[in-house]
Amino acid sequence: MLCFRYPVRINMATSNWYFELDAKEFHAMEFVEFIKTPKVDNVVLHKPYQPRVEGTLCLTGHHLILSSRKTNTEELWLLHSNIDAIEKKLIGSMGQLTIKCKNFKVIQLDIPNVDDCLNVVSSIESLSNIETVSMMYPFFYRPMSTEKTEDGWEAYIPEVEFNKIDKDVWRLSTVNKSYQVCKSYPHAVIVPKNITDEMLKLSAAFRSGGRFPVLSYYHKSNKTSLMRSSQPLTGQSDKRCKDDEKLLNACLDTNHRGYIIDTRSSNAALAARTKGGGFESESNYSQWRRINKALEKVTNLQESLSKLIEACRDRGCSMDKWLTRLDSSNWLDHVKEVLTTACLTAQCIDREGACVLVHGSEGVDSTLQVTSLAQVILDPDCRTMRGFQALIEREWIQSGHPFTRRCYKSAFNPGKFKFVGPVFLLFLDCVHQIHEQFPCSFEFSEKFLIFLFEQAYASQYGTFMCNNDAERKKLHLSFKTMSLWSYVNRPNVLETFLNPLYQPNNVVLWPSVAPQSLTLWSGLFQRWEFDPRPFDDALNEIAAIKEQDKNMKLHVQRLRRELAELQKEALQKGLISE
């Protein structure tokens, strides 16, 4: 009998045996190299609006843990991947660590020994910057609950979404099943029915990154469509692709016209031609009118967020100075511009009955902001819990938004990483603005939006991992990690994210983009700067009133039924007449 210390695989074709270290055991050995001091006693934790906690600080491969022996004290469980920056300060024989998290929370640890402090800092810096995907926490996380849940990986696949579309006009193409046509698209996309896969390949060769025009949303009320793509590669010689032109025109009929909304300025679009990019010329796309709506680049968004968080954390400044710093961050300006462009897109579709194509340069950032928000405005299903999940899945996760790159760092690392930027956060902020103006039209609450923001930056689930569908398939995420939607859709969890004021509203929402209508999302950006208990009490009271109202309505219905039965009985006995 053969015994092996590590798992063994057999190659059945050749009958050869070979050893394979278990991934968790192998990576555990690597984590040990990073952890110089695994445990430190008598560490003091300071968190905003909570009493100080003294206990034992432990470092594991994925968590920073502070455990106290005292009862009724909140312990610290912090993912290393949630740490954005760390600062140390040596005071005599002790050290003081300030840990700045990606969710904007800032905590302080007082460590009694300088050497331990330096070792902890070194360990955290290494563990919070691990780039090997298979060493990240989602590959190690397994839920404690034994409750049977649905498989979130199978909930929002393209084939399921296609069932909601008019199949007389559109078809599901698997031209990208091997991810060779476009690395950032999913394996299946929805395209006009009369466009062949060969034509799609030619269009892809004409578009940056192979992102040919695909259907984003179909507006059933007037049978118009919202498409998205990347910029065409016209270059300075004004190249053209007839198959790309046919693809776009196939979305139109004799009663429709089209708008191309370019999320770059006119000058930026012109400058792109010198680098091989460009835009659709009116002579080649005669049925389409191009509109430029300049939205900020990723690097500018990152700088803006950093200024905003810095202003929010300055508790000592006057109101005038605070308003000046808020204005100079330009964050609300970015919110306004994205919302304005989304409203324009929705207006073209709903009020003018026109088809719309949205793209910028690569089509993975501002393009997705606009197409997603337009659907929130137009489609009441996107304002439900399930519908909003499906929207994020198809418009962001499957459509190639590079979450790993964009969310690698957060607000406390301005300008250090050129590929980092709060694109998804800006989208969530825009949704929150609409939520604030129409508080009864969304099934989910503000809490759910904040939860999604946190999960995008640091999570135990694999949903927001990697930069595109091809990378997720290569790493077998659906087999090796848990889906965020599996957790969210548990009945007891789902209930915590519901909006107690929700009343289904099937009309199109037209949010105001006037400066006085847009407000700072204080529930997110300032939640660590104020005591949250009064707000929690208010939400609990609203939920209680809602529950009481529900019970009273049920009671009224029961009394009406009893009254009807008594009247029927009295009629039968002749005690009353009809």
Secondary structure by P-SEA (a helix, b strand, c coil): ccccccbbbbcccccbbbbbccaaaaaaaaaaaacccccccbbbbbcccccccbbbbbbccccbbbbbccccbbbbbbbcccccbbbbbbcccbbbbbbbccccbbbbbbbccaaaaaaaaaaaaaaaaccccccccccccccccccccccccccccccccccccccccbbbbcccccccccccccccccccccccaaaaaaaaaaccccccccccccccccccbbbbbccccccccccccaaaaaaaaaaccccbbbbbbbcccaaaaaaaaaacbbbbbccccccbbbbbbbbbcaaaaaaaaaaaaaaaacccccaaaaaaaaaaaaaaaaaaaaaaaaaaaaaacccccbbbbbbccccccaaaaaaaaaaaacccccccaaaaaaaaaaaccccccccccccccccccccccccccaaaaaaaaaaaaaaaaccccccccaaaaaaaaaaaccccccccccccaaaaaaaccccccccaaaaaacaaaaaaaccccccccccbbbbbcccccccccccccccccccaaaaaaaaaaaaaaaaaaaaaaaaaaaaaaaaaaaaaaaaaaccccc
